Amino acid sequence: MRWYMQALAHYQLFIYLQLLDLLTTLVGLRLGLQETSPFVRQLMRVDPTIGLVASKLLALLLGGYCLWANRHRIIHWINYWYAALVAWNLSIILAGWPRV
């Protein structure tokens, strides 16, 4: 039971990081920055918000599959990547924030 609780905690963090990535990317786009992921950029061709949400839904589905397939360590390691990505987004936003 303990491993299951740990897996759920990792998945909850994964969801939180997906939300933070979505929000920081939307703020960056508002400031005139561009998405660097070719896959997400293709999804955003029609509408940026819909493309970003679609990419996050796909990420959540893949994360849910990892949880279902007992691949908890994948979620654990991917969380490091998304934490770094959110920190990167925030640093780019702060560097590009309009100076008053």
Backbone as numpy.savetxt, mean C-alpha at the origin, in Angstrom:
# Nx Ny Nz CAx CAy CAz Cx Cy Cz
-3.05 -21.82 18.28 -3.87 -20.62 18.28 -3.01 -19.36 18.28
-1.86 -19.45 18.93 -0.97 -18.28 19.02 -0.49 -17.85 17.63
-0.12 -18.83 16.78 0.36 -18.50 15.44 -0.74 -17.84 14.61
-1.98 -18.25 14.84 -3.10 -17.66 14.11 -3.29 -16.20 14.50
-3.14 -15.91 15.78 -3.27 -14.53 16.24 -2.16 -13.66 15.67
-0.95 -14.22 15.60 0.16 -13.49 14.99 -0.10 -13.24 13.52
-0.62 -14.24 12.83 -0.92 -14.08 11.40 -1.97 -13.00 11.20
-2.99 -12.99 12.05 -4.02 -11.96 11.94 -3.45 -10.57 12.22
-2.55 -10.48 13.18 -1.92 -9.19 13.49 -1.11 -8.70 12.29
-0.40 -9.59 11.64 0.37 -9.20 10.45 -0.57 -8.76 9.33
-1.69 -9.45 9.17 -2.64 -9.08 8.13 -3.31 -7.75 8.45
-3.60 -7.49 9.71 -4.18 -6.21 10.09 -3.20 -5.07 9.80
-1.93 -5.30 10.10 -0.91 -4.30 9.78 -0.82 -4.11 8.27
-0.93 -5.20 7.52 -0.91 -5.13 6.07 -2.05 -4.25 5.55
-3.24 -4.42 6.08 -4.39 -3.60 5.68 -4.14 -2.13 6.01
-3.63 -1.87 7.20 -3.34 -0.51 7.62 -2.30 0.13 6.69
-1.26 -0.60 6.35 -0.23 -0.06 5.46 -0.77 0.17 4.05
-1.68 -0.69 3.60 -2.30 -0.48 2.29 -3.10 0.83 2.29
-3.82 1.06 3.36 -4.59 2.30 3.48 -3.67 3.52 3.51
-2.59 3.44 4.28 -1.64 4.55 4.33 -0.99 4.79 2.97
-0.66 3.72 2.26 -0.09 3.87 0.92 -1.09 4.53 -0.02
-2.34 4.12 0.06 -3.38 4.73 -0.77 -3.49 6.22 -0.49
-3.57 6.57 0.80 -3.76 7.98 1.16 -2.55 8.83 0.80
-1.35 8.33 1.08 -0.16 9.13 0.77 0.03 9.26 -0.75
-0.34 8.23 -1.49 -0.24 8.33 -2.95 -1.24 9.35 -3.48
-2.45 9.35 -2.95 -3.45 10.34 -3.39 -2.99 11.76 -3.07
-2.40 11.97 -1.90 -1.88 13.30 -1.55 -0.77 13.68 -2.52
0.13 12.75 -2.79 1.21 13.01 -3.73 0.70 13.38 -5.11
-0.31 12.68 -5.58 -0.89 13.00 -6.88 -1.51 14.39 -6.88
-2.14 14.75 -5.78 -2.73 16.10 -5.66 -1.67 17.20 -5.75
-0.46 16.86 -5.26 0.64 17.82 -5.29 1.37 17.82 -6.64
0.92 16.99 -7.56 1.52 16.95 -8.88 2.60 15.89 -9.04
2.77 15.04 -8.06 3.75 13.96 -8.17 3.17 12.83 -9.01
4.02 11.90 -9.43 3.58 10.82 -10.29 3.77 9.47 -9.63
2.94 8.53 -10.00 3.07 7.14 -9.54 4.24 6.50 -10.27
5.10 5.78 -9.56 6.27 5.19 -10.20 6.07 3.73 -10.61
5.08 3.05 -10.04 4.84 1.66 -10.40 4.18 1.58 -11.77
4.81 0.89 -12.72 4.20 0.78 -14.06 2.83 0.10 -14.04
2.68 -0.92 -13.18 1.40 -1.62 -13.10 0.30 -0.69 -12.61
0.57 0.02 -11.53 -0.44 0.93 -10.97 -0.70 2.09 -11.93
0.35 2.56 -12.59 0.18 3.65 -13.57 -0.77 3.23 -14.67
-0.68 1.97 -15.12 -1.60 1.48 -16.15 -3.04 1.44 -15.62
-3.20 1.02 -14.37 -4.54 1.00 -13.78 -5.12 2.41 -13.63
-4.25 3.39 -13.49 -4.69 4.77 -13.26 -4.97 5.53 -14.55
-4.80 4.90 -15.70 -4.96 5.62 -16.96 -6.36 6.21 -17.13
-7.36 5.49 -16.72 -8.74 5.97 -16.87 -9.06 6.98 -15.77
-8.84 6.58 -14.53 -9.11 7.46 -13.40 -8.11 7.13 -12.28
-7.36 8.11 -11.80 -6.34 7.84 -10.79 -6.88 7.19 -9.51
-7.98 7.69 -9.00 -8.52 7.15 -7.76 -9.00 5.72 -7.94
-9.73 5.47 -9.01 -10.23 4.12 -9.26 -9.08 3.15 -9.48
-8.06 3.57 -10.20 -6.89 2.73 -10.43 -6.16 2.39 -9.14
-5.99 3.38 -8.28 -5.33 3.13 -7.00 -6.15 2.19 -6.12
-7.44 2.44 -6.05 -8.31 1.57 -5.24 -8.29 0.15 -5.80
-8.30 0.01 -7.12 -8.25 -1.32 -7.73 -6.95 -2.04 -7.37
-5.83 -1.31 -7.38 -4.56 -1.93 -7.03 -4.54 -2.34 -5.56
-5.15 -1.56 -4.69 -5.20 -1.90 -3.27 -6.13 -3.08 -3.02
-7.24 -3.15 -3.74 -8.14 -4.31 -3.61 -7.43 -5.58 -4.06
-6.67 -5.48 -5.14 -5.90 -6.64 -5.59 -4.87 -7.05 -4.54
-4.19 -6.07 -3.94 -3.21 -6.37 -2.89 -3.89 -7.04 -1.69
-5.07 -6.54 -1.31 -5.78 -7.14 -0.19 -6.23 -8.56 -0.50
-6.65 -8.80 -1.73 -7.03 -10.16 -2.13 -5.83 -11.10 -2.09
-4.69 -10.64 -2.59 -3.49 -11.47 -2.55 -3.03 -11.71 -1.11
-3.14 -10.68 -0.27 -2.82 -10.85 1.14 -3.76 -11.83 1.82
-5.05 -11.74 1.49 -6.02 -12.69 2.04 -5.73 -14.11 1.59
-5.30 -14.26 0.35 -4.93 -15.59 -0.13 -3.73 -16.12 0.66
-2.74 -15.26 0.91 -1.56 -15.69 1.69 -1.99 -16.12 3.09
-2.92 -15.41 3.68 -3.42 -15.78 5.00 -4.13 -17.13 4.93
-4.98 -17.30 3.94 -5.73 -18.55 3.77 -4.80 -19.74 3.49
-3.72 -19.49 2.72 -2.80 -20.56 2.32 -1.67 -20.77 3.34
-1.82 -20.19 4.51 -0.81 -20.32 5.57 0.57 -19.83 5.13
0.58 -18.74 4.38 1.83 -18.10 3.96 2.02 -16.80 4.75
1.96 -16.91 6.06 1.98 -15.74 6.92 3.30 -14.98 6.83
4.40 -15.71 6.61 5.69 -15.05 6.55 5.79 -14.10 5.36
5.08 -14.41 4.30 5.07 -13.50 3.15 4.48 -12.16 3.55
3.35 -12.21 4.24 2.72 -10.97 4.72 3.66 -10.25 5.66
4.31 -10.99 6.53 5.25 -10.40 7.49 6.33 -9.61 6.76
6.92 -10.19 5.73 8.00 -9.51 5.01 7.49 -8.40 4.11
6.34 -8.58 3.51 5.78 -7.53 2.66 5.45 -6.29 3.48
5.10 -6.46 4.75 4.82 -5.31 5.61 6.04 -4.40 5.73
7.23 -4.98 5.76 8.44 -4.14 5.79 8.54 -3.29 4.53
8.25 -3.90 3.40 8.29 -3.18 2.13 7.29 -2.03 2.13
6.06 -2.28 2.54 5.05 -1.23 2.52 5.31 -0.15 3.57
5.89 -0.52 4.70 6.26 0.50 5.69 7.32 1.43 5.10
8.30 0.87 4.40 9.32 1.70 3.75 8.70 2.54 2.64
7.75 1.97 1.91 7.08 2.70 0.83 6.28 3.89 1.37
5.57 3.69 2.46 4.81 4.79 3.07 5.76 5.86 3.58
6.87 5.46 4.19 7.87 6.44 4.65 8.43 7.21 3.46
8.69 6.52 2.36 9.17 7.17 1.14 8.14 8.17 0.62
6.88 7.74 0.54 5.82 8.65 0.08 5.76 9.90 0.95
5.82 9.72 2.26 5.76 10.87 3.16 6.95 11.79 2.96
8.13 11.23 2.77 9.32 12.08 2.57 9.22 12.86 1.26
8.71 12.23 0.22 8.53 12.92 -1.07 7.47 14.01 -0.94
6.40 13.72 -0.23 5.35 14.72 -0.02 5.90 15.91 0.74
6.62 15.65 1.81 7.17 16.74 2.61 8.20 17.55 1.83
8.99 16.88 1.01 9.98 17.60 0.20 9.32 18.46 -0.87
8.15 18.03 -1.36 7.47 18.77 -2.40 6.35 19.65 -1.93
6.14 19.67 -0.60 5.05 20.46 -0.05 5.28 21.94 -0.37
4.27 22.65 -0.84 4.46 24.07 -1.16 4.96 24.86 0.04
5.97 25.63 -0.22 6.56 26.49 0.83 5.76 27.78 0.92
5.44 28.17 2.13 4.68 29.41 2.34 5.57 30.43 2.98
